[in-house]
Amino acid sequence: MDGAARVLRALPDTTAERQIAHLADLTGLPRPTVHRLLAQLRENGLVEWNEGRWRLGSSVLQLAHRVEPVTGLRSASGPVLQYLRDQTGAAVSLVVPSADAFVALEMIPGRDDLPIDAHSGADMPATTAAALALRPAPNARERLRPFRGAVDQEHVLPGLTCYAVAVSLPDGQRASLQIATSVTRPAERFAAAVHHAGADLQRALKTA
């Protein structure tokens, strides 16, 4: 189980050239073990052989879309995220903390051409506004805003601005709602819309 998990985690970081050797280096597993695990994972639809290289299989995507820290979070957040996107034209994401990182549980691309990979499941830097809204850092106090808001003014990537607000979930858990825009349209100008959307999501979860 541990070996298979290591292979799955490392696979997206490899290329087709010497892929097995690269996987062995990344996972610390012998090459024969990597071959055996890939065969087993393929039988279960978790990896596939495509265009001369091993890739994550569609079953992994299906499992990922079923992950949510609170039951009903995805269905409740969908309309809220879409409305916020329509209001602002920004890329909108719902970010949740994992053990040692942050992940975009849901993400809707915006109208701007942004220097980010906008898709659900994307890893989020610990320095982005969404992360700071959840885990404020002492060295980033100037980026914090009232009512659990946080801002990113090209702190993570040139040309990118973000505004995020923490959202309380049932069972004491939290997520953050973030918008990302081009520096020509600073995200903080849409702060009120983000706070209203966060409140709407909290209400939707109470009635879900």
C-alpha positions, -999 to +999 in steps of 0.1 A: +000+000+000+028+025+009+047+017-023+016+022-045+008+055-028+044+067-034+041+058-071+008+076-075+021+107-058+053+107-079+039+099-113+028+134-123+063+147-117+079+123-143+083+125-180+083+098-207+121+097-209+135+071-184+102+073-166+107+041-146+141+051-135+128+085-125+100+069-105+125+047-087+145+077-078+115+097-066+100+068-046+131+051-033+117+018-047+136-007-068+127-007-105+112-042-106+089-031-077+079+000-096+070-022-126+050-045-105+031-017-087+023+000-120+009-032-133-013-036-102-024+000-104-033-004-140-055-034-133-075-012-109-077+018-133-056+040-112-028+044-139-028+039-177-003+035-204-008+064-229+013+079-257+044+061-246+043+069-209+025+060-177-002+085-165-027+087-137-059+069-147-094+083-149-104+064-117-081+088-097-100+118-111-133+102-102-121+096-066-108+131-064-142+145-073-157+126-045-134+141-019-148+168+004-141+176+040-178+181+047-206+162+031-224+184+006-197+210+004-192+206-034-229+208-042-234+238-019-204+257-032-211+252-069-238+279-074-219+303-050-187+300-069-204+304-103-223+335-091-191+350-078-173+343-110-202+359-130-201+390-107-163+396-108-150+378-139-123+364-117-110+329-113-128+315-082-116+287-060-127+270-029-095+260-010-092+235+018-062+227+040-046+192+039-021+178+063+008+201+052-005+220+022-036+236+006-057+223-023-083+239-045-112+216-039-131+235-067-119+261-092-137+280-120-115+298-145-121+335-150-120+359-179-084+371-174-054+353-188-036+344-156-002+328-149-018+299-130-030+264-137-067+269-129-083+235-122-098+216-094-072+197-073-044+223-079-020+227-051-020+262-035+011+279-022+012+285+016+018+322+007-013+327-013-042+347+001-064+316+004-038+300+027-032+331+048-069+335+054-068+300+070-034+301+087-023+337+092+015+341+093+032+366+116+055+378+088+025+386+065+004+408+088+003+435+062-016+411+039-044+404+064-077+422+062-106+425+086-132+398+089-108+370+081-097+383+047-063+382+031-048+397+000-021+388-025-007+417-046+018+399-068+034+383-037+031+348-053+034+355-091+040+386-111+008+399-127-015+380-103-036+394-075-059+375-051-084+382-024-096+354+000-119+351+030-121+322+055-154+303+055-166+283+086-178+248+078-198+224+099-179+204+126-155+232+132-136+229+099-128+258+076-122+265+040-113+297+021-130+313-008-106+331-032-107+351-064-077+356-086-075+385-112-050+403-133-030+431-117-048+454-140-080+446-120-068+442-084-088+415-067-092+435-035-117+458-052-141+428-052-136+422-015-173+429-006-185+404-032-161+377-018-173+383+017-210+381+006-203+349-012-186+334+018-216+342+039-239+327+013-219+295+013-221+293+051-259+297+050-261+271+022-242+245+043-264+251+073-295+241+053-279+213+032 
